[in-house]
Amino acid sequence: MKEDPALCPACGADLDDHEICQACGWDGALAHRARRTKRFRPGAWLARLVLWLLPFALVAGMGWRWVQTGPGPDPATTLRWLALGDGGRAAELVTLNRAYEIARAASRYSLGKLQTPSFEGDWAAALAPFSTGAVRGWLPMLYCMADAEGAPAPVKELYAIKDVDGWGRPYRVRTMSLARGTDPASVPEVAADLKDGLQASLFTKGELDLAKVDWMRLELDSSGPGGRFDDGDDVALVAYVPASHTLRLNRTNSQLSRELETSYLQGKILFRLVGNHWDLIDARLLAEHRLDVLS
């Protein structure tokens, strides 16, 4: 079978096995070299750059996620959080811990001002000077965060006195004054709180004594991950803040000073958590993790 003749791509003449067209002078060797010359293609270089940077971006993203979520209860959960997010765990811990700090600051305010704080207007600004960071005695923060202002920003976020929760949405605040001698059974909210139990600290239970002290019942509600109140995923902290303080007359001045100083530093409250999946100990562990990683 006779092969098809090679034609000149410039004029269409038969090349007759020549590299140079006898009709128009087209040079096949030069054209071949020109085709092999590499041309700068921005799209290809951009694709290569993205492929080179992608592993570094993934490592940086995983590192940022690690700082935010912290370690999970097991390796599989940790990997899932790093890949898919923690499902709002860190936001809930910020919400709970921040509400706890607000209640403790309210306790210090009532002791320092001899009156309970108002939660009208910019109440967060009024309570902010009464925050201590709540880290004294919690290692390793005892040595690093006696002053919460010295902490990295992700750690301070957990202890900041703000009027918004961990999702950045405003708390719904409700208060109730309870005079000394009030019968707990006559107040449905108080009766329900006593039935569910109150804590005096992260590790100890507390007893509400309405016979000797005035109290303010403070409820800080968060709309939770759904962003709407009363939709089943709300998170709340209910706290009882002492509205009056009893000083014993058989104490010396130094003893009274120590009692007042201890009460002020601790910001004594009784509290319970509502609708939460995590607790305040988890929030402390997240703060420790962030401090260890970022310091």
ZIKAWO-V226432 format. One record per helix or strand of 2 or more residues. SS is the DSSP state (H for helix, E for strand). FROM is the first residue (numbers start at 0). LEN is the number of residues. If there is no record, write none. Layout:
SS&FROM&LEN + SS&FROM&LEN
This chain:
H&27&9 + H&41&28 + H&74&10 + H&88&25 + H&122&6 + H&140&4 + H&147&3 + H&152&7 + E&171&7 + H&183&3 + H&187&9 + E&197&2 + E&204&2 + E&214&8 + E&234&8 + H&252&14 + E&268&6 + H&279&15
